[in-house]
Amino acid sequence: MTGTRAYPLGLVMKDVVPDLGSIHATVYGHVQGVFFRAFVQRHAGDLRLTGSVRNVREQSAVEVEAEGERMALKRLLEHLHQGPPESRVDRVEVRWGNYKGGFSGFRITH
């Protein structure tokens, strides 16, 4: 049987395969100069996501690329909608994609 294991006493458990994905999100509002990137990096690290976050100065926005388990990505999106205390999030545009494994760690870029 593919994807299952037999255990003593007739127990059968399916192998747990994480549901991986990626997001590309742009956060608009008062999100620069309020430690938004550090906020994203901290939460992404706590959620064991990889990727990057950067300011998009010409749009007064922050751009986030993240990969990992889909449930963790959904939690990160919740944080993006909230933002740190001094921020104001007007809207979040998100595009979901497939996991590619293109990052190691989560960093702030410029």
N, C-alpha and C positions, 0 to 999 in steps of 0.2 A: 504494500500500500504506500503510495507516494504521499508524503506530507503527514503521516501519522506514525505513532510509535505504540507498540504493545507494551504494557507494564504488567507486573504481577497482579494476580487477582482479577484479570480480565479488564483492567482499566485501559482505555485508549485515549490518548491526548493528541490533538493536532499540534504540529509544529507551529510556533508563533512566528509569523513573518510580518515584520513591521510594514505598515502602509506609509511609504515614503513619497515625498513630493517636494515642490518648491513654490515660492511666491516671489513676485516682484511687486512691491507696494510703493506708492508715492503718497506721502502724507502732506496735506496742505493746511496752512493756518499760521499761527504764531509758533513756529517749531524750530526756529534758529535762535541761538543765543540763550537757550533755556535748558541746555544739557540734554536735549532730546536724543542725540546720537549715543551718548553714554548710557542713557536710560534704555535704549534699544539693545545696546551691546550687553548690558547686565542681564536683561530679561532673556535675550537669546541664549546667553551662556547658561543661565539657570535651566533653560528648557533643552539644553544640549543640541542647539541648532548651529549650523555653520552658515557663513555668508559675510555680508558687509552692509554698512550703512554710510551714507554720505549726504552732505548738504547739496541742494540744487539751488544755488543763489538766485539765478535769474527767475525762478518761479516761487521763491519763498517757500520751499518745500524740502522734505527729506525723502531720500530714496533708499529703500531697503530691499536687499536680495537675501533670501534665506532658504536653506534646505534642511530637511530632516523629516521626522515623523509628522504626519498630517495633523494629528491631535495637538502636537506642540506648536505647529504653525498656526493653528486656529487660536491657541492661547496667545501667541505673539500678536496676532491681529487684534485681539481684545485689548492688549496693552497699547498698541498703536492708536486705537480709537480713543483711549483715555489720555495717554501722554503723561509727562511729569507735571508736578504741581504748577509751575509757572507757564506752561504751554496752553495753547488753545488749538484744538484740532477741529478744522472746518469740514474736511472730508478726507477719506482714504480710498484711493483707487488701487485695486489689487488684481493681479493676473496670476492664476495658478498654472503650474507646469509640472513636468516630470522631474524626478530626482536625477541629477547627473553626477553628484559627488565632486563638484568642481571647487570646493572650498575646504580649507583646513582651519578650523577655528572661526571666530567671528570678529571682524575688525572694523574699525572706523577708518574710512578712506577720505581723501580730500579731493 
